[in-house]
Amino acid sequence: MPVDTSSAVMMVAKIPQVKVRDRRTGEIATGMEAGAQVMTVGVMFAVNEEVEILFVTVPELGITGELAMGTPVVLTGLVARPWENDFNGQRRHGIAFRAVAVTSLADVAAATGSKAA
């Protein structure tokens, strides 16, 4: 399901980390896009006076600019997908977030000579 980000304020809550596919073996997750590494970025997502921390997976090539904690960002192509699995006899479920790109608004503002949104 596509996520509407047009009225949201977003900033980095946790810097990008390589996504590990299997913690037991240390296998790194790769995407469908030519086997590129997949990263996870913690993003503070605020809309309508509600704030959530989303952990968004994004291809490494989709990370643009310096993404330090507190950096305002824009998420391109954000989608949410429900998931469910059984792990050690326990049923778990949640929502996975994926984006095509995470772009630093601070870098965009610096390049254009304006303030970040």
Residue pairs with C-beta under 8 A, 6 or more apart in sequence:
1 79
1 80
1 81
2 77
2 78
2 79
3 75
3 78
3 79
3 80
3 97
5 45
5 74
5 75
5 78
7 47
7 48
8 45
8 46
8 47
9 45
9 46
9 47
9 72
9 117
10 43
10 44
10 45
10 46
10 72
10 73
10 74
10 75
11 43
11 44
11 70
11 71
11 72
11 73
12 41
12 42
12 43
12 44
12 67
12 68
12 69
12 70
12 71
12 73
13 42
13 43
13 44
13 53
13 69
14 41
14 42
14 53
14 55
14 69
15 41
15 42
15 67
15 68
15 69
16 39
16 40
16 41
16 58
16 63
16 67
16 102
17 39
17 40
17 41
18 28
18 29
18 37
18 38
18 39
18 40
19 28
19 29
19 37
19 38
19 39
19 40
19 57
20 26
20 27
20 28
20 29
21 27
21 28
21 29
21 30
28 37
28 38
29 37
29 38
29 57
30 36
30 37
30 38
31 37
31 38
31 59
33 59
33 61
36 59
36 60
36 61
37 59
37 60
38 57
38 58
38 59
38 60
39 57
39 58
39 59
39 60
39 63
40 55
40 56
40 57
40 58
41 55
41 56
41 58
41 63
41 67
41 102
42 53
42 54
42 55
42 56
43 53
43 54
43 55
43 56
43 73
43 75
43 102
44 51
44 52
44 53
45 51
45 52
45 53
45 54
46 52
54 97
55 97
56 75
56 78
56 97
56 98
56 99
56 102
57 96
57 97
57 98
57 99
58 98
58 99
58 100
58 101
58 102
59 100
62 76
62 99
62 100
62 101
62 102
63 101
63 102
64 101
64 102
64 103
64 104
64 107
65 71
65 103
65 104
65 106
65 107
65 108
66 104
66 106
66 107
67 73
67 102
67 104
71 104
71 105
71 106
72 104
72 105
72 106
72 116
72 117
73 102
73 103
73 104
73 105
74 102
74 103
74 105
75 99
75 101
75 102
76 99
76 100
76 101
76 102
76 103
77 99
77 100
77 101
78 97
78 98
78 99
79 97
79 98
79 99
80 95
80 96
80 97
81 95
81 96
81 97
81 98
82 93
82 94
82 95
82 96
83 93
83 94
83 95
83 96
84 91
84 92
84 93
85 91
85 92
85 93
86 92
105 116
105 117
106 116
108 116
109 115
109 116
109 117
